[in-house]
Structure formats: structure tokens, C-alpha cells
Amino acid sequence: MSSFEKNITVIIVSFRSGYIIEKCIKSIKSSIKIIIVENSDNIKIKNYLENKFSNVEVIITKENLGYGTGNNLGISKAKTKYVFILNPDTILEKNCLKELYKAQLILGNNFSILAPNLLNNYDYFLNQNNDLKKKNILEVDYVKGFAMLINLKKVTFNKIFDENFFLFLEEIDLCKRIKVNRGKIFVVQKSKVMHLAKQSSGNSLNIELCRNWHWMWSLFYYNRKHFGVLTAYRVTIPKFASTVIKLFITLVLFNKKKILIYYYRLNGLFNAFLKRPAWLRPDNF
């Protein structure tokens, strides 16, 4: 095991992810410590995974803390220089950590986040003035949270993730705060990860409604936090109007599923307008 790998703890926040998380674990070297924060009271998954994988520790939260709070909990237990945040539905390609290591050697410690590239070419918003491009390292404004290596020597916020978010935009918020503090975020093009989107917590109607509610809440909160309340309204009012129209159409067509989806979008946005916390949970229905 390289010194780079010794300095990594993998953090995976899970919510009843079932078999899918095993694929993720198997793609990680068994010499690397993995902390799984299971956002439920499922003690069986703890016993199963810890017995099957010697490098895995599972923390049972007994309640759904959400993505950001769950990651903060996992990070607080890490004793390494870096934490590698992964979603349960990611699979590392064989070259993933090797290419991140090469990038770390080039950059030294002058990075806050290193992220692998998505296997099917995820389109990051790239900083155009990039001298490292010829070395397959791209400086970017943000990365998505399904896979990112955080340098804990550089990212020293009291809470790495803003725990006001429950779902969506937590990592974009983190990247925004890092950039404001002149930190550097990079994507390593040759480091690859597969992301099996939306498979980590199932696709039940409750989960889908919860996602729609939190997307709208988080969108307003993120913009209010960073750009002010007027910008938050400017960004979300068109989405509010569009959702009202769609809700009316689905009421006419009596599409029960779509009615619920658009209702929960509006409800999430109304709660954000009223500065209420992101209270909705998948089990609250």
C-alpha cells in the first residue's frame, strides 16, 4: 500500500442501499479504510458488511441525517490526511486512485479537492485558464459529490458540509466556500469512476417525492446563502411558475404520480420561502 493510500479514508453515506454498496466496496483496495454512515437503524447491514469486509466500519445513525451531516459524522471519525467521499452507487475503475496519486505528486499539497472524472464524460464547468490541462488535470469551479477527495489540511471549516442542507447542492456549496477562500479544486481526467445514478437509495415514489421537495428547497437556500434573497427569488420564481402550470395540466389529466411530484416541488419551495428547515424525510409520508 502506497503512502498516498495510507493517508485516505473512504467515507460513504448510505440509506438502505442494499446490494449496490457492495459493488462500491469491492472496487476499493482492501487495504484502504472505509467508514460507512448508514442513515437508518439497520443493524443487520452493519453486521453483514463488517463481517464480510475487514476494512469496513459501519456507523448506524438510527435516523436519517442526510448527505451533509452524514458525511460530517464520517469525516469526524477519520484520522487520515485525506477523505474520499463516495456515493454507494459508484464503482472505481482500476486506475482511479493511481491517477489521483499522480496528480497529487504534481500538485503537492496545493489542492483542496481532487475529483475523478466520470466514466461517461461528465461535463464539469471548467476554468478556461488552465496551465495543467496538458497534464490531464483540470482546475474547475465545482465537482459533484458522488466522488471527491478532500484535503483536510486545506479544508478546515468547522463543519465541512453545511448541515442545513439535507439533500442536493451540499457539495456545490462546499466548493463555493472553498473557492471564496481561494482554495483549488481539480478534476483528474484519467482517473475514472462509474456512477450508477439514483440507485443508492432505490426509486420508490417516496424517495422521488423527497428528492423533488429537497431539490427546490436546496436551490432557494443555496442562492439565498451565497447571492442574496433577491437572486434566490429570481432563480426560483420561474421554476415556481413552471411547476404551477405543470401541476394544473396534470390535475386536468388526473396523473396521480405527477400531481404528487409537482405538489412536493411547490411545498419544498414554499418552505424555503418561509425559511423553514429542510425537514422532509423519506419516512415522513
N, C-alpha and C positions, 0 to 999 in steps of 0.2 A: 504493500500500500504506500503510495507516494505521500510526501509531507502535505501536499495540497489536499488529498483525500482525508488525511487525519484531521485536518482543520475544518471539515464540513460536517454539519448535522443537517439531515434532511427533515423538514417539517411538513407534514401532510395533515390538513384539516379534513375530516371525513364526517359525513352524515348518512349513516346506514348505506354505505357504498357497496356492501355485498362483495361479490367475487371480483369486481372490477379493480379494487385496490391491490389485489394480489399480483396482477399483471404489472402494476407500477412497481411494487416492491421487488419483484423478480428482475426488473430491468436495472436495479441499483446493485452495485457490488455489495456483497455480504459483509465486507469489512467496514462499511460506512454506517454510522449510527443513524437510525430512523426513529423519529418521535411522531406518533400518530395521535392527533387530538380528535377523539370520537365525540361528536356533538350530540350524544344521546346517552341513554342509560344501558346500552347494550354490552353487558359484561361478557357475554359469550364471544363477541368479536375480539375482545381483549385477550381472553384465554386462548382462543384459536390462533390468533396471529403471533402472540408471544411464544407459544409452544412451537409453532411452525418455523419462525424466523428468529434466529438468535440475536440479530442486530436490531430488533424492533422493540420499542417500548410504546405501549398504548395508554393514553390518559383518557379516562372516562369522565366526561364533564357532568353527566346526569341531566343536563339541559342544553338546548341549542344556543350556543353563544354567538354563532355567526362566524363568518370567514375571518374578519379582522381580529376580533377578540380571541378566537381560537388560535390563530397564528401567534398572537402576542403571548398567549399561555405557553405554547410550544417553544417559542424563542426564549422565554424566561428560563426554561429548563436546559437550554443548550449551553455548552461550555467550550465551544469552538469559536474560531475567528470568523467563520462564515456560516450562514444558514441558507440552505437551498429550499426555497418554498416551492412545493409541488402540489398540484391538484391530484386527487385519487385517480382520475381518468387520464393521466399522462403516462407515456412509456418512453423511457430514454433510449435513444439509439446508442450503439456501442461507442461511437465517437464523442458522445455528448460531453462528458467530464474531461476527456483528454483535450478537446478543443478549448474548453473553458480554461483549463490549466495553461495551455499555450498562450491564451490571451492574457491571463493573469501575469505570466512571466514578462510579456511585452509591456503591460501597463504598470507593473509593480503593484503598489497598493493604491494607486491613483484612480480608484473607481468606487462608486457606492453600490451599484448593481451591475452584474453581468447576467445576461439572459441568453439562453439558447434560441436558435431560430426554429420556427415551426416547420415540420417536415413538408407541409404543402404550401410553403412560402407565405407566411403571414405578413401582411403589409404594414410594417411599422411606419410611424411618422418620422421620417429621417431628418436629421440635421444635415443640410446640404454641404456645409463647410467641414469636410471630414478628411483629415490627413491620414487616418488609419484605414481608409477603405481598401487600399491595396493589400492590406494585411488581413482582410476579411473581418475587420472589427468596425462596426458602425456606431457612432455616437448618436443617440436618439433622445427624444424628449420624454418618452414613456415606454414601458413594456407592460404587457398583460400579465396578470398574476398567476397564470397556470404554471409558470416555471421561471424562477428568478433567483439568482444567487446574491444574497445581501451581505455586504462587508460591514460587520458590526463595529469595526474600528472607525468607519466613516459615518455610518448611520447611527447616530447616538441619541435620537429622540427618546424621551422617557417611555412613550408608547410608540412602537414602530408603526403600527396601523391605528388609524382613528377609529375608536370603538363605537362612535356614533353610527357609523355605517353597519348594517347587518349583512348586506349582500349588494354587490356591484359598486364599482368605482373606488374601492378602498385602495387598490394598487395604483390607480391613476392619481389619487390624492397623495399617496406616498411619494410617487415620482415628482409631482408638482412641488411638494415641500422640499425634496432633495434638490431640485433644480433652483428653487428660490435661494437655497443655501449654497449654491454653486457646486453642488455635487455632480458627478459624472455618471451617466447611465449608458451602457453599451449592449449591443446585440452582437453575438459572435456567429457569423453567418454559417460556418462549417459545423458548429455544434447544433445537433438536431434533436428534436423531441416531437413525439406524436401526441396530439391532444384529441381525445375522443369526446368532443364537446357534449355537455349536458347528460353524460352517462354516470356521473359520480353520485348523484342522489336520486336517480330514477326520473321518470317522466309522468308521474301521476298528475291528475288535474290540480290537486292541492299544491304540488310543487310548482306547477306552471303559473297558478294564480299568485303564489307567493313571489315568484320571480318578477311578474308584471308589476305587482304592488311596489316591490323594492326598487325596481329599475326607475320608476317615476319618482319615488321619494329620494333616492340617491342622486338622481340627476339635478333636482332642485337644490338639495343640500350642498352638493359639491360646488355648484355655480355660486350659490349664496356665500359659501365659505371663502371662496377664492376671488370672486369678481364682484360681489355685492348683490343685494336683493333685486335691484333693477335688472341686472343681467340674468339673474335666475328666472325672473318672470319673463323676460324677453325670450329666453331659450325654451321655456316650458309652456307658455301660453299657446303657441301654435300646435304643440302636441296635445294640449288640453282640448283645443277646438277640434282637431282631427279625431280625437278619441270620442268626443261627444257625437260627432257626425256618424262615426262607425257604430257607436252604441245604438243610435237611433235606427240605423239601417238593419242591424242585427235584431233589434226588437221587432221591427216590421216583418223580418224573415223568420223570427222566432228561433234563432240559432242559440240554444241554451248555453253552449260552451263559450261562444264568442261574447254573449251578453255578460257572462261572469268575468271573462278576461278584461273587457273594456271597463266594466264596473270597478274591478280591483285596480286597474290603472288610475282611474279617476280618484278612487279612495286613497291610494298612496300619495297622489299629488296633493289632494286636499289636506292630508295630514302633514305634509311638508309645508304647505302654505301656512298652516296654523302652528308651525314649529313644534309639532308633536314628535316624540321619538319614533324610531323605526321599530315599532312594537310587534308587527305581524310575524308569526312563526308558522311553519307548515302544519303544526299540530293544533293551531288555534281555530280551525274551521269547524 
